[in-house]
Amino acid sequence: MFNYKTYLIFLFASLAISIGLQMILPFPYGLGAALALFIAFPLLLRRRYMSRMRGYGDSGTGGGFFGMNSGGSSGVRYVCLVCNNKHKGGSCPRCGSKMQRADF
């Protein structure tokens, strides 16, 4: 999955290329190209890793914060702390309490 050695190689390669661009191009253009390179390389590396895990781009599901959402339930369900009723939304439909916890 995440290879630290590959990440360091990409980091130092982008550093070397950006220093070379700053030496070749005049001041404002070299700085802009170096900043664009430092932004683009990690994004490309992240896209490469996420496409290997099938959680980015073509699949449409997306990795998200809690993974691939393999449970099949859409959205977050809540459990009422008073009557232990599972529901969606702000307040419990059974007892009307707003004390609840998230259930993933």
C-alpha positions as CSV (number, residue, x, y, z in Angstrom):
1,M,0.0,0.0,0.0
2,F,2.0,3.0,1.2
3,N,5.7,2.7,0.5
4,Y,7.8,5.2,2.4
5,K,10.8,4.7,0.1
6,T,8.8,5.5,-3.0
7,Y,7.4,8.6,-1.3
8,L,10.9,9.8,-0.5
9,I,12.1,9.2,-4.1
10,F,9.1,11.3,-5.4
11,L,9.8,14.0,-2.9
12,F,13.5,14.3,-3.7
13,A,12.8,14.0,-7.4
14,S,10.3,16.9,-7.3
15,L,12.8,18.9,-5.2
16,A,15.6,18.4,-7.8
17,I,13.3,19.2,-10.8
18,S,12.0,22.3,-9.1
19,I,15.5,23.6,-8.4
20,G,16.4,22.9,-12.0
21,L,13.3,24.8,-13.2
22,Q,14.2,27.7,-11.0
23,M,17.7,27.8,-12.4
24,I,16.4,27.7,-16.0
25,L,13.3,29.9,-15.9
26,P,13.2,33.6,-14.8
27,F,12.2,34.4,-11.3
28,P,8.4,34.6,-11.2
29,Y,7.9,31.7,-13.7
30,G,10.4,29.4,-12.0
31,L,8.8,30.0,-8.6
32,G,5.3,29.3,-10.0
33,A,6.5,26.2,-11.8
34,A,8.2,24.9,-8.6
35,L,5.1,25.5,-6.5
36,A,2.9,23.8,-9.1
37,L,5.3,20.9,-9.1
38,F,5.2,20.6,-5.3
39,I,1.4,20.6,-5.4
40,A,1.0,18.3,-8.4
41,F,3.4,15.5,-7.4
42,P,1.8,14.6,-4.1
43,L,-1.6,14.7,-5.7
44,L,-0.5,12.3,-8.5
45,L,1.1,10.0,-6.0
46,R,-2.0,10.0,-3.8
47,R,-4.2,9.3,-6.9
48,R,-1.9,6.4,-7.8
49,Y,-2.1,4.9,-4.3
50,M,-5.9,5.4,-4.1
51,S,-6.5,3.8,-7.5
52,R,-4.5,0.8,-6.4
53,M,-6.9,0.5,-3.4
54,R,-9.9,1.0,-5.8
55,G,-11.2,3.9,-3.7
56,Y,-10.8,6.8,-6.1
57,G,-11.8,7.9,-9.5
58,D,-13.5,5.4,-11.7
59,S,-15.1,3.2,-9.1
60,G,-17.5,6.0,-8.0
61,T,-17.7,4.7,-4.4
62,G,-14.8,6.6,-2.9
63,G,-12.8,5.8,0.1
64,G,-14.1,8.4,2.4
65,F,-13.4,8.8,6.1
66,F,-14.9,5.5,7.2
67,G,-13.8,3.3,4.3
68,M,-15.7,1.9,1.5
69,N,-19.1,1.9,3.2
70,S,-19.4,-1.8,2.7
71,G,-22.3,-2.2,5.2
72,G,-24.8,-1.2,2.5
73,S,-26.6,1.4,4.6
74,S,-26.6,4.8,3.2
75,G,-26.0,7.7,5.6
76,V,-25.6,7.8,9.3
77,R,-28.1,6.2,11.7
78,Y,-28.5,7.4,15.2
79,V,-29.4,5.5,18.4
80,C,-31.5,7.3,21.0
81,L,-29.8,7.2,24.5
82,V,-33.2,7.3,26.3
83,C,-35.2,4.5,24.6
84,N,-32.5,2.8,22.5
85,N,-34.4,3.4,19.2
86,K,-32.5,3.4,15.9
87,H,-33.5,6.2,13.6
88,K,-32.3,8.9,11.1
89,G,-32.5,12.6,11.8
90,G,-32.3,15.0,14.7
91,S,-34.7,13.8,17.4
92,C,-36.1,10.4,18.3
93,P,-39.5,9.7,16.6
94,R,-40.5,7.4,19.6
95,C,-39.8,9.6,22.6
96,G,-38.7,13.0,21.1
97,S,-35.4,13.1,22.9
98,K,-32.4,14.8,21.2
99,M,-29.8,12.8,23.1
100,Q,-28.4,10.3,20.7
101,R,-25.2,8.7,19.5
102,A,-24.1,7.9,15.9
103,D,-24.2,4.2,14.8
104,F,-22.1,3.3,11.8
